[in-house]
């Protein structure tokens, strides 16, 4: 286990790495998610994926209005 100066350096390096990663993905993942299942809160990227999820995972539930016209 790292102690003292080595630990501080490792924490700084990890913080810089996480900041860089966050900057790289900033907003992209949230923008891609347009729908989420109102029953299980599963994020879906599109209407067709949402409909397929709903039919497969919740077959006994009636389709929501936004999915009936597809």
Buried (B, 14 or more C-beta within 10 A) or exposed (E): EEEEEEEEEEEEEEEEEEEEEEEEEEEEEEEEEEBEBEEEEBBBEEBEBBBBBBEEEBEEEEEBEEBEEE
